[in-house]
Amino acid sequence: MTSGDLSAPELREKFFHHVCQTSPAPLGIVVRSASGCEIVDHDGKKYLDLLAGMGVANVGHNHPQVVTAVKRQLSRHLHVSVYGEMIQEPQVLLAENLARLSPGDLSVVYFTSSGAEAIEGAMKTARKFTDRPRFVAFHGSFHGDTFGALSLNGNPMYREPFEPLVPVVDFLPYGDVGAVDRIGHDVAAVFVEPIQSEGGVRIPPDDFLPALRHRCHEVGALLVLDEVLTGFGRTGKLFACNHWEVVPDLLVLAKALGGGLPLGAFVGTEETMATLSQAPPLGHVTTFGGHPLSCAAGLAALEVLQNERLIERAHELGEDWRRELAKELGPYVRQVRGKGLLVGIEFPSADFTRRFTARCLDLGLIVNWTLHCDNVVSLAPPLCIEAGELEEATKRMRLAAQSA
């Protein structure tokens, strides 16, 4: 039996029997196709994807330029060797572009397969470079679900079932400049999201990231910015740290980086990244990181992002959309906040939020509440979304709120 032979009911039955479930109530959409901002199910129902495949499809689903680049690379070669051993054109070109676009003097890229893997690599790099044991992260943070990344996650509910995790991680209150002085001289690295997404789309005060940058420089700790979700135009800047003109020691990327294919990376200076090639050599390797198909897709997506001015559009559309959402949903919400096309809608209760998201799905909108804040719905649509689609989404969300 090949793909495309099964009916929707057959697929659904096999999905629940053989694909590991990660929640009690999956969305359960049997996907037939996806293009731009729309996902079409097996019965032809169209859904407006306001999550962009969890932040992956910044340039839209199945962008023709990305598909063409993947097909071109597919005709040349797939996997040939573990990352870092053979010179592969898509890797080199994408790394060169990331070095050109990254803040400050970050110029060396280590490619991975995912954001969590990139966080793991950044943790190892920081410990080895500084020869220090301790990490600092923040309450409400989300950095991934592998053991190291999970150790940095700021919600005990998700950490405790898997403890003991990586030791000596201290958690500070997010956005609290007064707590920055608690970062000591034994800290290898501070891991922080410029804007917390799963923490409820929390935007820090303007002096927070600069204060972190100053303190890390003062004590010799690395500042690691997790831009897995906020990177590549999501917030109206190429990277969210550009809003505060803060340059990290390591920049962690994924999601939209691969244009729809699995790809992560962390970017650092030549001095910092050199630690991975010595004492011992091959001390940190990956088989599929920087896969040539993913890098070809990522390179094409980066070109689309720039050529179609999607970063600027995110800024312009985002401001108008947040204003309209606040107006239309006003009686039902506590606050609408965000930057660019990363939007958080805070409702009065978790129960109302769950009913709202269910009604949105009925009305053909894909939304969800944030992992660490169950009364906040986050919205992160493809950056190619049209003003008319945002207007239609707002109308449907108002209907969902009225009947939730």
C-alpha positions, -999 to 999 in steps of 0.1 A, spaced: 0 0 0 14 34 -10 6 69 2 -27 82 -12 -45 48 -11 -62 51 22 -95 68 29 -98 95 56 -115 71 81 -88 45 75 -60 70 80 -76 83 112 -80 48 126 -43 39 118 -32 73 132 -47 66 166 -35 30 167 1 34 155 13 71 158 23 80 193 -1 105 208 13 135 226 -20 149 239 -54 134 248 -71 153 220 -51 158 188 -65 182 161 -72 151 140 -72 169 106 -65 144 78 -43 166 56 -47 164 19 -26 195 9 -13 228 21 -4 260 2 2 295 13 -18 300 45 -43 272 39 -44 236 49 -70 214 31 -83 182 47 -93 150 30 -129 161 26 -119 194 10 -125 216 41 -101 246 41 -84 258 73 -66 291 77 -34 282 95 -28 309 121 1 289 136 22 285 104 29 248 113 41 259 147 62 288 133 78 268 105 60 282 74 70 318 76 71 321 38 39 300 36 32 263 30 47 248 -1 61 280 -15 69 274 -52 105 287 -49 112 264 -20 97 234 -38 118 242 -69 150 244 -48 142 211 -31 135 193 -64 168 207 -78 188 194 -49 169 161 -49 182 155 -84 218 161 -73 222 141 -40 206 134 -7 226 124 24 262 117 17 280 120 51 277 133 86 276 170 89 310 188 88 329 162 69 321 168 32 316 201 15 280 205 3 270 236 -16 236 242 1 252 241 36 280 264 26 257 290 9 231 290 37 259 293 64 274 322 45 240 340 43 233 334 80 268 348 89 261 379 68 227 385 84 234 375 120 240 403 145 275 415 155 304 392 146 286 359 147 299 342 116 302 304 122 272 281 119 267 247 133 237 230 116 214 206 135 181 188 127 159 207 152 157 236 177 161 213 207 192 198 192 206 233 186 200 241 223 218 210 233 248 220 211 248 255 226 248 241 261 278 219 254 296 247 236 290 271 265 303 246 292 333 237 272 342 273 262 338 287 297 348 256 317 319 265 341 290 242 353 260 265 358 232 276 335 206 303 340 171 303 324 138 319 331 104 311 345 80 305 317 107 296 292 105 269 266 136 256 248 127 221 237 120 187 251 153 167 250 169 163 284 193 192 282 167 216 266 140 204 291 164 213 319 161 249 308 123 249 306 107 272 331 76 252 339 81 225 367 51 206 355 70 195 324 104 190 341 94 170 372 82 137 355 116 133 339 140 144 367 168 142 375 178 164 345 209 183 338 220 198 371 229 233 382 202 253 364 189 284 381 156 301 371 151 338 373 119 358 368 116 368 331 118 405 324 130 414 360 160 436 356 165 436 393 172 398 392 200 401 367 226 406 394 220 371 406 239 358 376 273 348 391 308 341 380 302 303 379 276 306 351 285 292 317 256 306 299 223 324 302 195 311 279 167 334 271 140 340 245 138 376 234 100 372 235 86 342 254 61 325 231 50 294 250 52 314 282 22 335 270 37 358 243 55 378 270 75 409 258 101 420 283 107 457 292 131 475 270 160 475 295 159 437 302 179 422 273 205 450 274 209 444 311 214 407 305 240 415 278 258 438 302 258 413 331 269 384 310 299 404 297 306 415 333 308 379 347 322 362 316 290 341 309 277 335 274 244 351 264 224 326 243 194 339 226 168 313 216 152 327 184 138 293 173 103 309 170 110 346 169 136 344 141 132 351 104 108 380 104 82 367 128 83 399 150 88 424 123 126 423 124 148 395 110 157 385 145 138 397 176 170 407 193 173 435 167 144 453 184 168 459 213 201 460 194 214 432 216 242 409 202 243 374 218 273 351 220 253 323 205 221 326 184 199 296 183 176 291 152 152 265 138 115 262 127 113 288 98 151 283 91 144 252 69 115 266 49 93 236 58 120 210 62 137 200 95 166 223 102 182 240 132 214 258 139 234 278 164 256 306 153 286 320 172 320 338 168 350 320 153 366 318 188 335 304 205 327 278 178 363 266 175 358 248 208 338 221 190 367 210 168 393 203 194 400 186 228 386 162 216 379 165 179 345 151 170 333 159 205 299 171 191 287 156 158 254 150 141 244 127 113 215 146 97 221 182 108 224 204 78 208 179 55 213 191 19 176 191 11 168 212 43 196 236 35 184 241 -1 149 248 12 163 271 39 183 291 14 153 295 -9 131 305 20 156 332 31 155 346 -4 117 346 -4 117 363 30 138 392 16 126 394 -20 89 395 -10 95 420 19 78 396 43 97 411 73 83 445 66 49 431 60 49 414 94 56 447 111 29 466 91 2 439 92 9 430 128 3 464 143 -30 468 124 -41 432 133 -35 436 170 -55 468 170 -84 451 152 -83 420 174 -84 442 205 -114 460 191 -134 430 179 -126 407 209 -126 434 235 -155 422 257 -140 387 259 -102 393 265 -79 408 290 -52 418 266 -40 415 230 -2 419 228 27 410 205 53 421 180 49 418 143 29 387 134 35 370 168 3 378 188 -9 367 222 -46 369 231 -51 366 269 -86 353 280 -101 354 315 -98 316 320 -83 284 307 -118 269 302 -129 297 280 -96 295 261 -102 258 254 -137 264 242 -126 293 220 -99 272 203 -123 244 197 -149 267 181 -121 283 160 -113 248 146 -150 243 138 -149 276 119 -118 267 99 -91 284 120 -61 266 134 -51 282 167 -40 269 201 -32 280 236 4 284 248 22 255 265 30 273 298 0 297 299 -33 280 292 -54 311 291 -33 327 263 -38 319 226 -8 325 204 -11 335 168 18 331 143 4 330 108 26 327 77 41 361 70 27 360 34 -9 362 48 -30 389 32 -49 417 49 -82 402 37 -73 368 53 -65 385 86 -98 403 84 -117 371 78 -98 354 106 -108 382 130 -145 378 121 -144 341 127 -126 346 160 -152 370 172 -179 344 163 -159 318 182 -156 340 213 -193 348 212 -202 311 212 -174 298 235 
